Amino acid sequence: MSEKERVGITPKSWTGQRHHGVLHLGKRWYVLSADIDDSGTARGVRLDGPYDDHATAEAQVEQLHIEPFPSED
């Protein structure tokens, strides 16, 4: 496997920064956050929720863009 080849399930667009997304599991919505390094490896993965609906979870994502959770360093 080449050094640039990605391993895992993180999207190729998620590289080198913190990303947030909304995840639907069962009847609930969750916010998934992760720090993705330059090699595409997820570090500091966090799942927040559950939220009752998609709009509430999306609002939480918007808030995270303004007030990111503290780093784990």
C-alpha positions in Angstrom: 0.0 0.0 0.0 1.4 3.4 -0.9 2.1 6.1 1.7 -0.7 8.3 0.2 -3.3 5.5 0.0 -6.1 6.0 2.6 -7.2 3.3 5.1 -10.5 3.4 6.9 -13.9 5.0 6.2 -13.3 8.7 6.4 -14.3 10.6 3.3 -11.4 11.8 1.1 -12.7 15.4 1.5 -12.1 15.2 5.3 -8.4 16.0 5.6 -6.2 18.1 7.8 -8.8 19.8 10.1 -11.9 19.3 12.3 -15.1 18.1 10.6 -18.6 17.8 11.8 -21.5 15.8 10.3 -25.0 14.6 11.1 -25.6 10.9 11.5 -29.0 9.2 11.6 -29.2 6.0 13.7 -32.6 4.4 14.4 -35.0 7.2 15.3 -32.4 9.6 16.6 -29.9 12.1 15.1 -26.3 12.5 16.3 -23.5 14.9 15.6 -20.2 13.2 14.6 -17.0 15.3 15.0 -13.5 14.3 14.2 -10.0 15.8 13.7 -8.6 14.4 10.5 -4.9 14.5 10.0 -3.1 15.0 6.6 -3.0 11.3 6.0 -6.7 10.9 6.5 -6.6 9.3 9.9 -9.4 10.3 12.3 -8.2 11.5 15.7 -10.4 12.7 18.5 -13.7 11.3 17.2 -16.7 12.4 19.2 -20.4 11.5 18.9 -22.9 13.9 20.5 -26.6 13.4 21.0 -29.1 12.0 20.6 -31.2 14.8 19.1 -34.9 14.4 18.3 -34.7 15.7 14.7 -32.3 16.6 11.9 -32.8 20.3 12.3 -31.7 20.3 15.9 -28.6 18.2 15.1 -27.8 20.6 12.2 -28.1 23.6 14.6 -25.6 21.9 16.9 -23.2 21.5 13.9 -23.5 25.2 13.2 -22.8 26.0 16.8 -19.7 23.8 16.7 -18.3 25.8 13.8 -18.5 28.9 16.1 -17.5 27.2 19.4 -15.4 24.1 18.7 -15.0 21.6 21.5 -11.6 21.9 23.3 -8.7 19.9 21.9 -7.6 16.7 23.7 -4.0 17.9 24.1 
